[in-house]
Amino acid sequence: MDKILQMLRLQQQLNDATNGEDWEKGTTKNGKLIDWKRCTYLECAELIESYPWKHWKNIDAQPDYANIKIEAVDIWHFIMSQGLEDYKMKSIGSIDALSRSISKLPNFQNFLAEITPTTKDHYAQIEVVENLMRTIFCDDSTEKLMEAFIDVAIQSGLNLDALYKLYVGKNILNQFRQDHGYKEGTYIKVWNGEEDNVTMQRILEENDEISPDELYEKLEKAYPEG
């Protein structure tokens, strides 16, 4: 299975369902402007907040790598969306073409390797995330954006297989959120004292071969009644 292509297709489906078809033109079906790059750099900032970088607060804390992985997956949602928009609006090619371009990136083979803990210190890791942010602000190509993200994913403890598993989990959770009032502001995000992301991760860990439909069903059972 081409996992990059599968994730791109799932993201296209999610965006079509959430924002309406033709979202690539920059507005949702409700007339809201879409800015995937802003979404991405704000998620990058949230990822950085999972590191104990502040010299005045919690100086002996350790990075929250479980949350770093989740934030990296959130970034991936937005970067894929930017890539899908770029390829459609600039007539570069299809979803298949975007998938092939990603698989040809210089660091893609590293992304296929076994996960090994990074040897970089916390500040060097943050610089890798900030390089992704610079790529956004410099308006570099889709391919440069994808390449910078892969560097972030690898140091966050994600290879392609791990990213795929967490992405599918978060994709289903995002669908679940939309179906349960996320846009309307009625969705309950904290379930029995923990965020829904944590519940979703635990379900994935406890059910190694779970299907997307089964995950949705388990989220339904775990969701607190209002």
N, C-alpha and C positions, 0 to 999 in steps of 0.2 A: 504494500500500500504506500502510495506517495503521501506522506503525512503533511508535508507543506501544502500540497494541492488540496488535501482534505480540509485543512484548517482554513485556507483561503475560501473554499466553497462554503464552509459553515459560517464564516464571517460575512460573506456576501448575503447569505440567507438571513442572518440575524439583522444586518443593516436594512435589508429590504423590508423585513417584517416590522422593525422598530421605527425606521425613518421614512418608509415608503419607497417605491421604485423611483429611480432617477435621483436618489440622494447624492449621487456623484457630482451633480451640478451645484452642490453646496448648500442646499436647504432641505429641511425635513418636510414631510407631508403636512406638518402643522405650521410651516413657514419660519421655523427657527433656523438661524444660520449655523452651519457646521464648520468647525475648525479643528481638524484632527491633529494638527501640529500643536495647537494650544493644549488639547487634551493630553498629548504625549508628554510635553515638557512639565505639565503639572503633575502627571503621574511619576515622572522622573524625580521631581521634588519630594513626592511622598516616599519614594523608594529611599532617597538619601536620608530621610528622617528616621529610617530604620537602622541607621548607623549611629553610634555614640560620638558624633563629630563635635558636639558642643563643648567648649572648654570650660563652661561655667555650670554644667548640669550633668549629673549621672556619669561622672568621668570614668568610673570603673565598669560601666555597663558593657555588654557584648552586643554585636549586631544581631538583629532579629531576622535570622535567615529564612525562617518559615514565612514571615511577612514579605521579605525581600523577593522571594519566589513569586508570591501572589502579585506583588506590584509589577514584577517583570512580565507576568502574564497579562496584566491589565495594559501595560505599555504595548505588548504584542497585538492586542485587539486594535489599538488605535493606529499602530504602524501598518498593520495589514490593511486597515481601512484607507489610510493615506495612499498605500501602494495600489489598491484596487481603483481608487479615484483617479490617480495619476495615469494608470494604464488605460482607463476608459476615456478620460477627457483629452488626453494627449494622443489618443489612437496609437499607443505603443503596441498593444496586442491584447490577448485574452488572459483570463485567469491562468490558463495553462502556460502562457508565455511568461507571466510573472513568476510562477512556480519554477520554471526552468532557469530564469535569471537568478533567483535566490540560490538555487542549487549550484550555480557556477561562481558564487562569491568566493574570494580568496580564503576566508576563514570557515567556509561551510564544512569542510572535512573535519575540522576540529570539533564542530558541532555534533558530528556523528560518533565521536569517540566516547569512551567510558567517562563518567563524571569523576573528576579529581578535585579535591579542595584547592582553592586558589592560594598562592603563596604571597599575594599582595597584601599589604597592610590596609587598614580601613580607609585611610586617606587616598591611597592609590586606587582602591576600588571605587571610591566616590569620583575620582578623576575620570574613570572609564564611563561612568554615568553622565558626567558633565560633558564628555566628548560627544555623546549621543545628543545632548542638548545643543551643543555648538553646531552639530550637523543639521539640526532642525533650523536654527536661527540663520545659518549660512545658506539655507535653501538649496542644499546639495541634492543630488539625484536620489531617486527611490532606492537604487542599489546601495548607495553610500549609507542611507538611513538604515536599511536592512543589515548591512555589514556591521554598523555601529551597535545595533541592537544585539546581534549574535554575541559580540564581545561582552555585553552586559549580562546576557543570559548565561553564558559559560561561567563567568566568575560568580554568578548567583547560585550555582549548583544545578544548572539545567543543561542537559543535552537535548537533542531533538526528541527523543522518546519521552523524557520527563516533561518537556514543554508541551508536547502533544497531549499527554494524559491530563496535566493541569489545565490546559487550554480547553479541552473538551468539558472538563468539570466546570470551569468558570463560564463557558459558553452556555451550558445547560442552566447554571445558576442565574445567568443574566436573563435567559428566557423565562425562568421561574419568577424572577423579580418583576419582569414586565407583565406577566400574567396575574400577578398578585398586587398590583397597584403602585409600582415603583414610580411611574411618571406622575401619578395622581397624588403622591405623597402619603399613601396609606399603608405602604409596605412596612413590615416589621423586620428590622435588620438584625436585632439582637435576639437570639433564640436561647432561652434558658441560661442567660448569663454569658453567652459567647456569640461573636459575630457569625453571620451565615457562612462566610468564607471558611471559618474554622470547622463548622459542621460539615461543609462540602468536602474539605480535605480529609477529614476523618472517615467519611463514608468511602472515599476513594481508597484510602489506606486499608480499610477493612474489607474491601471488595475489589480484588485486583482485576478481575475480568468483567467488571460491571459495564453494562451497555448504557448509552445516553438515556434511553427510555427508563431503564431501571433506576438510574441516578435520579431522574426527575420524580419518580414514584417515591423514592426514599426521602427526598427533600420535602415532598408533599406530606409524608407521615411525620416528619420532624418539625414542620412549620407550626409555630404556636398559634392557637386560635385567638383572634382579637377580642 
